[in-house]
Amino acid sequence: MPDRRSFLKTSVLGAAAAPILLDGCSPDGDTDSSSQSSTSPVAEVRPVALSTWDHGLAANDAAWPILTGGGSALDAVEAGVRIPEADPSVTSVGYGGRPDRFGVVTLDACIMDERGRCGSVAFLQHIMHPISVARQVMEKTPHVMIVGQGALDFALANGFEREELLHPDAAAAWERWKEENGEVQPQIDVHNHDTIGMLAVDQAGNLSGACTTSGAAFKYHGRVGDSPIIGAGLYVDNEVGGATATGWGEAVIRAVGCFLVVELMRQGHTPQEACELAVERVIEKNPDWRTIQVGFLALGKNGEHGSFCIAPGFNYAICTPEEGNQLIDSGSRI
């Protein structure tokens, strides 16, 4: 009898060879199960806000008035992730983010809308809200990504204020790290999990997504993970759905994880199935997979969602008209 991994590998190959399915291809009911038929229709839910981790609750709260007031998913996800960006208690995003090995806070972010437009910044310093800079890159330039000093110059030229981002708590954590360890190793777990990724579908049925992070704690100076890379840390296709990732960015990049999730959805898989299959691909591409964490979160155009991660500990926040804003634990491979 084939094991789960063999089944999933066979499933994705079969889907690749099958006709493309879009409408009416998702299961009914509980998103925690991937064993349901992919041909059962699902009632459409709008709007929906979906965010990684417990700080996603506050992000959803900020996005919800925009979504329920007839605003765009793009405005909602930007407003949502700006909350953890400015919250010093969130240690993996924005102002509270842990610095690199030299004590420098560098931020990465990207945003993508229903038209396929996208913007990104990486290795950005001294700017509180990299997600808003990323949106300006999308809307005001012919480019997708601007990095480093160029990103800072662009931000300042567009009215953003230069600020000191090394919070005293983050500085103290850096000093402890130097004394106790001083080595750069993957430290992605429930306490140091990296990123907030957010997806939304608005009342018009349009999708957008945002992803923002301070990156892995005590990383090498200049390191950029998956979060600002379109297709790795975030991807949105308005015909199908969107996906965002969290965890060890190098592993997500190797699998082009979020593009993979969305393409699996395009082939007929539910958001839950697509997340599970993407985790299997990450495992195939990373022999050290038992020592890292990667999680995916997906939102279909009809409002159905799914999530899956390598190891226990990943949670996410979802807000819908029927259920309100709630935190849910993701299923895991281990």
C-alpha positions in Angstrom: 0.0 0.0 0.0 1.5 3.4 -0.9 2.4 5.8 1.9 1.1 9.3 2.1 4.1 10.8 0.4 3.8 8.4 -2.5 0.1 9.2 -2.8 0.7 12.9 -2.9 3.4 12.6 -5.5 1.1 10.5 -7.7 -1.7 13.0 -7.1 0.3 16.0 -8.3 1.5 14.2 -11.4 -2.0 13.1 -12.2 -3.3 16.7 -11.8 -0.6 18.0 -14.1 -1.7 15.7 -16.8 -5.4 16.3 -16.3 -7.5 19.0 -17.9 -7.4 22.3 -16.1 -10.4 22.7 -13.7 -11.4 26.0 -12.2 -15.1 26.3 -11.2 -16.8 23.8 -8.8 -13.6 21.9 -8.1 -13.3 22.4 -4.3 -14.6 20.3 -1.5 -17.5 21.2 0.8 -17.1 22.0 4.4 -14.1 21.4 6.8 -10.8 22.7 5.4 -8.8 20.6 7.9 -9.4 17.5 5.7 -7.8 16.9 2.3 -9.5 13.6 1.8 -12.8 15.1 0.5 -13.7 15.1 -3.2 -12.2 17.9 -5.3 -15.5 17.9 -7.4 -17.9 19.0 -4.7 -19.1 22.6 -5.0 -18.4 25.1 -2.2 -20.7 28.0 -1.2 -19.0 31.3 -2.0 -17.9 33.3 1.0 -17.0 37.1 0.7 -15.2 38.9 2.1 -12.5 36.9 3.8 -9.3 38.0 5.5 -6.6 35.4 6.2 -3.3 36.0 7.9 -0.4 34.0 9.3 0.3 33.6 13.0 -1.5 35.0 16.1 -0.6 38.6 15.1 -2.8 37.9 12.1 -5.8 38.5 14.4 -4.9 42.2 14.7 -4.1 42.4 11.0 -7.5 41.0 10.2 -9.2 43.4 12.6 -7.6 46.3 10.7 -8.5 44.9 7.3 -12.1 44.0 8.1 -13.7 47.5 8.1 -12.2 48.0 4.6 -13.5 44.7 3.3 -17.0 45.0 4.8 -17.3 48.6 3.7 -16.9 47.7 0.1 -13.2 48.5 -0.1 -10.5 46.7 -2.1 -8.6 43.6 -1.0 -5.4 45.5 -1.9 -6.2 48.3 0.6 -7.2 45.7 3.2 -4.0 43.7 3.1 -1.8 46.7 3.2 -3.7 48.2 6.2 -3.7 44.8 7.9 0.0 44.0 7.8 0.9 47.6 8.8 -0.3 46.7 12.3 2.4 44.1 13.1 5.0 46.1 11.3 4.5 48.9 13.9 4.1 46.6 16.9 7.3 46.2 18.9 5.9 43.0 20.6 6.0 41.2 17.2 9.6 40.0 17.0 9.7 38.9 13.4 8.2 41.9 11.6 9.0 45.6 11.4 9.8 47.6 14.4 10.1 44.7 16.8 12.0 42.6 14.4 15.2 41.0 15.4 18.3 42.4 13.7 21.0 40.6 11.6 24.3 39.4 13.0 25.7 42.9 13.1 22.7 44.4 14.9 21.1 46.0 11.9 17.4 45.7 11.3 16.7 45.0 7.6 13.1 44.6 6.3 11.6 42.8 3.3 8.1 43.0 1.9 5.9 42.5 -1.2 2.4 43.1 -2.3 0.3 41.8 -5.2 -3.2 42.7 -6.5 -6.0 41.2 -8.6 -4.5 42.6 -11.8 -1.2 40.8 -11.4 0.6 43.9 -10.5 3.2 43.5 -7.8 5.8 45.5 -5.9 8.6 44.5 -3.6 11.4 45.9 -1.4 14.3 44.0 0.2 17.2 44.8 2.6 15.4 48.0 3.4 16.5 49.9 6.5 15.1 52.8 8.6 11.5 52.6 7.2 8.7 51.5 9.6 6.3 50.2 6.9 8.1 48.4 4.0 4.7 47.1 2.8 3.6 50.6 1.9 7.0 51.2 0.1 6.4 48.0 -1.8 3.0 49.3 -2.9 4.6 52.5 -4.1 7.1 50.5 -6.1 4.2 48.7 -7.7 2.2 51.8 -8.5 4.8 54.4 -9.3 7.6 52.6 -11.0 8.1 50.2 -14.0 9.8 47.7 -11.6 8.8 44.9 -9.3 11.7 45.0 -6.8 14.0 47.7 -5.4 16.5 46.9 -2.7 19.0 48.3 -0.2 20.0 51.9 -0.4 18.0 52.3 -3.6 14.9 51.2 -1.7 15.6 53.6 1.1 16.2 56.5 -1.3 12.9 55.7 -3.1 11.0 55.6 0.2 12.4 58.9 1.4 11.7 60.6 -1.9 8.1 59.4 -1.6 7.5 60.9 1.8 8.4 58.1 4.2 10.2 59.1 7.4 13.6 57.7 8.4 13.4 56.0 11.8 15.5 54.0 14.2 14.1 50.5 14.0 16.2 48.6 16.5 13.9 48.4 19.5 15.5 48.0 22.9 14.1 44.5 23.4 15.5 43.5 20.0 18.9 45.0 20.9 18.9 43.1 24.2 18.1 39.8 22.4 20.9 40.4 19.9 23.4 40.9 22.8 22.2 37.7 24.4 22.6 35.9 21.1 26.2 37.1 20.7 27.1 35.9 24.2 25.3 32.5 24.0 25.7 31.5 20.4 27.0 33.9 17.8 26.3 31.4 15.0 23.8 31.9 12.2 21.5 28.9 12.1 17.9 28.4 11.2 15.9 29.3 14.3 12.4 29.3 12.9 9.9 27.9 15.4 6.8 29.0 17.3 8.7 31.6 19.2 10.8 33.0 16.2 8.7 32.3 13.2 9.3 35.0 10.7 6.8 37.1 8.6 3.2 38.0 8.4 1.6 36.9 5.2 -2.0 38.1 4.5 -4.5 37.2 1.8 -8.0 38.7 1.2 -10.9 38.4 -1.1 -13.2 41.5 -1.2 -16.9 41.8 -1.8 -16.3 42.2 -5.6 -14.5 38.8 -5.6 -11.0 40.3 -6.1 -7.9 38.9 -4.4 -4.8 40.6 -3.1 -1.9 39.6 -0.8 0.9 41.1 1.2 3.9 39.7 3.0 6.3 41.5 5.3 9.1 40.5 7.6 12.3 41.4 9.4 13.7 38.1 8.2 15.4 35.4 10.1 16.8 36.6 13.5 20.6 37.2 13.4 20.9 36.4 9.7 24.0 37.2 7.7 24.0 40.9 6.7 22.4 41.3 3.3 20.4 38.0 3.5 17.0 38.1 1.8 14.5 35.3 2.3 11.4 34.3 0.5 9.0 37.0 1.8 9.7 39.8 -0.8 10.0 37.3 -3.7 6.9 37.0 -5.8 6.1 33.4 -6.4 8.1 32.3 -3.3 6.7 34.1 -0.2 3.5 35.3 -2.0 1.5 34.8 -5.1 -1.9 35.8 -6.3 -3.9 34.8 -9.4 -7.3 36.4 -9.4 -8.8 33.6 -11.5 -7.8 31.0 -8.9 -6.6 32.2 -5.5 -3.6 33.2 -3.6 -1.0 31.8 -1.3 1.6 33.0 1.3 4.3 31.2 3.2 6.1 31.4 6.5 9.1 29.7 8.0 12.6 29.1 6.7 12.7 31.2 3.5 15.6 29.4 1.8 13.4 26.2 1.7 10.4 28.1 0.3 12.5 29.7 -2.4 13.9 26.3 -3.5 10.4 25.1 -4.2 9.0 28.4 -5.5 6.4 27.5 -2.9 3.5 30.0 -3.3 3.4 29.8 -7.1 3.3 26.1 -6.7 0.4 26.2 -4.3 -1.6 28.5 -6.7 -0.8 26.3 -9.7 -2.0 23.2 -7.9 -5.2 25.0 -7.1 -5.5 25.9 -10.8 -5.2 22.2 -11.6 -8.2 21.4 -9.5 -6.8 20.9 -6.0 -8.5 22.5 -3.0 -6.5 25.1 -1.1 -5.9 22.4 1.6 -4.7 19.8 -0.8 -2.4 22.4 -2.5 -0.8 23.4 0.8 -0.1 19.7 1.6 1.4 19.0 -1.8 3.6 22.1 -1.6 4.9 20.9 1.8 5.8 17.6 0.2 7.7 19.4 -2.5 9.6 21.4 0.1 10.6 18.2 1.9 11.8 16.7 -1.4 14.0 19.8 -2.1 15.5 20.1 1.4 17.2 17.1 3.0 17.3 18.9 6.3 13.6 19.3 6.4 13.2 17.8 9.9 15.3 20.7 11.3 13.3 23.5 9.7 9.7 24.8 9.6 7.8 25.9 6.6 4.0 26.6 6.4 1.7 27.5 3.6 -1.6 29.4 3.7 -4.0 29.5 0.7 -7.2 31.3 -0.2 -9.4 30.3 -3.1 -11.4 32.8 -5.1 -14.6 31.4 -3.6 -13.3 32.1 -0.1 -12.3 28.5 0.7 -8.9 28.3 2.5 -6.3 25.8 3.5 -3.1 25.5 5.4 -0.3 23.0 6.2 3.2 23.0 7.6 6.1 20.6 8.2 6.0 20.6 12.0 3.3 21.4 14.6 3.2 25.0 15.8 1.9 27.0 12.8 -1.4 28.9 13.4 -3.3 31.4 11.4 -6.2 33.9 11.7 -9.2 33.9 9.5 -12.1 36.4 9.5 -15.4 35.7 7.7 -18.9 37.2 8.0 -20.3 34.0 9.5 -17.5 33.1 12.0 -15.9 36.4 12.8 -12.1 36.5 13.5 -10.6 33.4 14.9 -7.2 31.7 15.4 -6.8 28.1 14.0 -4.0 25.6 14.4 -2.7 24.2 11.1 -2.2 20.6 10.3 1.4 19.4 9.9 3.4 16.7 8.2 5.2 15.5 11.4 
